[in-house]
Amino acid sequence: MLTLILKPHRMWSISDGSGTTTYYYSDEITWIVGGLALAWLIWFLVSRYMRAKALRRRPRLTDYGLKQVVKVKRELSSRYLRPGFSTTIHAVGIGKLLDHRYCIQVFINDANEELWVGSGAATLPDSYRGVPVIPIEMPAAVFLSDAGSSSTTAPDQYPNGIRGRQEVIVGGISGANTNLTGQSGTIGYFCTRKSKLPRRKEVYLLSNSHVFADLRKATVDDGDLIMQPSPGEAESNRPIGALVNYSALKFDGDIKEANHVDAAIAKLWGPQQHNPVIPLIGTVKGYVKREDVEIGEAARKFGRTTGYTEGRVFSIHLDIWIRYDRTGQSAFFQDQFLIEPALPEFAKFVSRGDSGSLVVDAGQHAIGLIFAGMSEAPESTRALRNTDALPAGDPPTDKPQRIEGYGVANPISEVLDRLKMSCWFEWVSRTDQPKVKKGKGLDPLFPFKALMRRRRSR
């Protein structure tokens, strides 16, 4: 059999009158070349798989009970969140009770108002299809770009935010589209385009559509430049890149046409110095799939306004209406994360201007991308809830639990998949990581190093 496979085969014969010349090819050469090509292909596919597996946080076991709760949640969302049904109910999500059972969380503006038009004193059911239903009092959500007119985002209130011009671009600093006059947002992190074949890495900036794009325009043009700092900042700015792609948002539509991400990417211009770190957090080493994010797990972020804050995942699979103050319209989002602040140290997880911040877990894995949060600053923190005593979704006995200072985040896995991007995880630790020159004004972490040392010493 081996002789038959590897024997020479005739290709063609040429007759020149003096004889016939026959040309042969040997199968062993063909098999060797084919074997090498197959080995290279197997190595390439396995290495890509192993690299992708290493970047993703270890998945949890499949929770079939959660899948059933998600179906129940969607039924209630289609009832309570449909346009015109209620001005009080604005979100529905999934949380956990003290005994670790899943529950449906129904978020209302004010517990003293009627739940829906004509409901009077009617209340929510205690359970629906066997799943507990818990009312949560929570102010309505808005997109978190800062128009610069709110006194709640004054620099002296949040001194740790980076609003000024930075010679070295890092995650968590101020940046936005040049057409958003008076607006401010956050440059979240860096990413690269996904590719099935090896190619030169190009650096892109990641943030929200309502930060990097002018949503009043239908297409991207040459005028969509990314300014650092944002146009709404007091300091002078300059362009550092150009918008490449963004997720278009649907406003005032039906809940059957839900938005899933509010994300955009901009190409960072080559001469611009950059360093893939987030102040007080460091380098992001991987990401978490949407289905692997757990209720109650720790979350951190660094944003343009509030700087470094800590919180925890309060609700998953959140369906919510978000208002865009710039146009007065609202957009419906499905399957988001709700993150509450870690009280009492952090009264707020996000504020206006923090849109685009990357949310990271305790193990340096990206969880989500902040795009919305509470519309008004809390006058007092009424959500005085010890995180060890009352887990997410467990209500007080007298009135609905209330949360303030929360943030709403797109699942990062959805962001990357829909934009066909990969966060700068896979090559940030290699030798081609950009070098940052040390010198006055060139170290964006300098104002925070003392605070970082204090935190690490705890």
N, C-alpha and C positions, 0 to 999 in steps of 0.2 A: 504493500500500500504506500509506504514512504517513497519507494522508487518511482511509483506511478505519479505521485504528487510532485516530486522534485525533478522529474526527468525533463530534458530540454524539449521545447516545442518549436516547430517550424513557423517562422513568421512569413517569409516569402522566398521565392527562388527567382534567379535571374539567369537567362541563357544568353551567352555572347558568341556562340558559334563554335568556340573551342571547348565548351563544356558548360556545365550548369553550376552556378554558385548558390548555395542555399544558406539563408540566415536563420539562426535560431535564437531563442531567448531561454534563460534558465529560470525555472519556477522558484528555486531557492532564493534568488535575488528579490523576486516579487513578494515572496512570503516574509522575507526579512524586513523589507520596506513597509509592508502592510502591518507587520507585528509592531514595528517601532511607532508607526502612526497610531495604532490602536493603544499602545502603552501610553503614548503622550496624551491621547484623548482621555483615557481613564485617569491618569494623574491630574489632568486639568480639572475634570469634573469632581473628583474626590477632594482636591485641594480647595475648590470653590465651596463645596459642601461643608468641609471642616471649618473653613474660615467663617462662613455664615453661621454655623452652629456655635462657634466660639464667641461671636458677637452677640448672639441672642442669649438673654438670661434663661437659666434652666426653666423649662416649662413645668407648670404644675399638672397634676393628674386631671384628666377630663372630668369635669363636674356636670354630670347629667342632670342633677337637680337644678343647677343654675340655668341650664338650657330651657327647662320648663318654665322657670320664673321669668326669663326673658320673653317668652311667648305671652305670658300673662301681662307683663309690663306693657308690651306693645298693644294689647287689647285696650288697656286703660288709657294709654297715650292717645290712641285713635279716638277715644271717647272724650277725654278731658281737654286735650290740647288742640282739637280741631278749631279752625278760625270761627270766631263769633260765639263759641260755647261759654267761655268764662273769661272775665278780666282779672280774676283772682288767682286761678291755677295757671302757672307758667312753666312748670317742669315736672317730669316724672322720671324716677330713677330706681335703682336697686341698692339697698343697704343691708345691714345685718343687725339683728337684735342681740340682747345680752347673752342669750343661749346659743348664739351663732347661727340661728335660722335666718334665711334670706327673707327680706320684706320688700314691699313696694313703697317707695317714698313719694308722696305727693306734695310738691312744693307750692306754697300759697304766699301771696303778698302780705295779707293781714288776716289773722284768725278771726277778727271781729266782723269781717265782711261776708256777705253771702257767697257761697262757693261758685255758683253759676247763676245765670240770669233766671230769676223766678224761683230759686231754690229755697228762699226764706231761711228758716233755721235748720234746714237739712244738713246732715253731716256725712262725712265719708264712711263707707262701710268698714267694719273692723277687719274684714278679710274679703278676698276675692279669689274664687276658685281654689280655696284652701291656703292662699298666701296672705300673711298679715299685711294690712294697709296702714301706713303711718303718715299722718300729716306733719309737715315740717314748715315752719314759718321762715321765709327767706325773701329779702328784697329782690326785685326783678333784676335781670342781668342786662348789661350793655357791652358792646365792643369797647376794648380798653385803650384805644388810642386817645392821647391827651390833647385837648383843644387849647390848652394853655391858659384857660380862663378860670379854672377851678382852683380855689385856694387850698384844697386838700392835697394838692401835689406840689406844694411849695418846697424848694430844696432844703430849707431848714427843718422841715418835718421829717424828711427821709434823707439824711445826710450821706447815706451809704450808696445811693444810686449814682451811676456814672452818666451825667448829662452833657459833659463838655466834650471838646475835641480830643481825640486820641490818635496819636501818631501810629500806634500799633493796634490793629483791630482785633478785639477779642469778643467772645460771646457775652451778652448781657448789657451792652452799651447802647446809647441812643443812636437811632438811625431810622430814616423813613424816605418815602418818595418825595422828590422835589416839588411835585404838584400839590402836595398836601400842606398848603400854606397854614402856618400856625399849629400844625399837628406834630405829635411826637409819638414814637414807638420804640421798640427794642429789636436789635439784631440778636437773634437767638443763638445761632451756632453756625458751623460750616458743614458743607456737604459736597458730594461729588455725584456725577451722573452714573447711573447703573449701566454696566456694559457686560455683554457676554464674552467679550474678548479683551485681553489686556490692551490698554491704551494710556496715553499721557493723562495724568490727573489734572483736571481743571477745578479750581476752587470756586464754590458758590456760597452765598450767604442765605440763611434760612430765616424766615419770619412769617408774618401773616399777610394775607391778600390785602386787608384794609390798612396795612402799614407800608408794604412795598409797592402797592398798585393803587391807582386812582380808579375806584370802582365806578365812577361816573362815565368812564370810557370803556368801549367794548373790546379794544385790542391794545396790544403793547406797541409802542412806537419809540423813536429815538429820544423822545423827551422824558422817558421814564427812567430817570437817574436816581440812584440811591445816595442820599446825602448823610454825612456824618459830621457833627451831630444832626439831629432831625431839624426840619425847617422851623419847628416851633420853639427851639431852644434860643436862649439869649446869645450864646456864643456864635461866632462866624463858622460856617460850615463849608464843606467842599464835597464834590462827588467822588465816591470810591468804587462805584460799580454801576451796572445797568440791569434793569429788570429783564428776566428771561421768560419766566412762566409763572402763572398763578392760577389758583382754583377759583373759577367764577362762582359767585354766590347768587342764590335765588332768594328774592325778598317777597314778603307778603303773598306767598304761594300756599298751596295745599300741603298738608303734612305728608302726603304720599310722595311728594317731590322734595325730600329732605336734603339738606346740606350735610356733608360728612366731615369736611376739613375746610379750614380757613388758612391757607398756606401759600407761600410764594417763595421763589428763589431768584436771586440776582447774581450775576457773574461778577466776582471781585476782580478788579483790574490788576494786571500783573505787577506793576511797580509798587503796589500798596503792601506795606508790611502787615503781617498778621500772625497770630499765635492761637492755636486751637485749644484754648482754655476758657473756663468761666470763673470769674473772681469768687473766691471763698469756696469753690466747688472743685475746680481743677479740670482735668481732661476727662471727657466722657469715653468710656471704654466699650460700650455696647448699648443695646436697646431691649425693650420689653414688648412682646406682642400684646395686642389689646386683650386677648383672652387670658393672659397670664398676670395681669395687674390685679392685685387683691385689695379688697376693702380693708381699710385701716392701716395700710402700709405707709411708711414715711415717704415724704416728698420734699424736695428742695428746689429752689430756683433763684436766679439773680436777674433782676429786671432794672430797667432804666430809672424807674421811680422809687420803688421801695428797696432796691438793692437785694441783699440776701435775706430770704425768709424761709421758714420751715412750716410744713403742714402735714396733712395725711389725707389719703383718699377716702372721701366720705361717701361717694356714690359712684357706681359704674353703670354703663349702658344708659346714660342720662339722655333723655329727650327734652329739649329746652328751646324756648323762644328767646332770641337775643335782639335787642334794639340797637340800631345804628343811628346815633344822634346826628350824624352829618347829613343824613337824608330823611330822618324821621321814620324810616321803614324798619320792619322786623324780619328776621330770618329764622327759620326752624332748623335745628340741628338734631341729629340722631346719634345715639351711642357714643356719648362723650364721657369725660371724667369730671367729677366735682371734687375740688380739693379745699378743705377747710384749714384755717390757720392753726398752728400749734400753740394753744393758749397755755399759760398767760403771757409767755415770752413774746409771741407775735400776735398782735391784735388783728392784723390783716395779712393775708397771703399775697395779694396783689392789689394794685390800684391803677388808676388811669395812667397810661404811658408804659405799662408793663406788657402790653400786647406783643407777642413774639418771643417771650421768654421760654427757654427750654426747661422742662420739669425733669428732675433727675432723682432716682431713688438713692437709698443709703449705700448701694454698691457701685455707684457711678454709671448706672444704666439709664438711658433716656426713657422717660415714660410718656411724656406728652408735650404739646406746644400750647402755651397759654394764649387765649384769644379773647376771653370775656371774663366778666366778674361783676361784683355788686355795683349797682348804679349810683348809690349814695354812700358817703363815708359814715360809718356808725358813730353816733354821738357817744354811745357807751357800748361796751362789750356785754351784750345781754346773753350771749351764748356761753355763759360761765359753766363749762362742763369739763370735769376732770376726765382726761382721756383714758385713764386707767379704770375709772368707775363707770362711765357711761359710754359704751361703744356706739358706732354710727347707727342711727336709726332707732335708738331706744328712747322713747319720749318721756318727758316728765309727767307726773300724774295729774297736774292741775291744768296745764295748757300745752299747746304744741311746742316742741323744742324749736328754738330759733337759732339760725347761724348767720353770721355776718362776716365780711372781709374775705369771702370765698373767691376762688378762681375756677374757671371752666377751661378745660384743656382738650384739644384734639388728641386722640391716641397717636403716638409718634409712628407706629407701624403703618397706620392708615395714611399718614402724611407722606411717608417715604414711598409707599406703594403707588399712591395716586399721582405723585409728581415724578415717579420713576427715578428716585434719587436714593443715595446711600449716605448716611451721616458719616462724618470724617472719623470713623472708628478704626477702619481697617488699616490705615497707613499713618495714623498720627504718631505711633510709637516707633516708626521706622527711621532710618537715617536720613530720609528725604524730608523730615519735618523741618519747617522753616526755622531759621535761626533768628532770634530777636536780639538786636543790638542793645546793649546796656548803656544807659546814659540818662541824663536828666530829661524827664518828660517822655521817655520811651518805654517805661515799665508800667503797664496799666494796672498791675497788682500792687504797686508800691503803697497806695493809701490804705490797703487792706491787710498787709502782711502782719502788722501788729495784732489786728483783730483775729487773723487766722491762727497766730501762735497762741492767743488767749483761748480760743475755742479748742484747739488740740490739746491744751494742757488740762482741760476739764476731766 
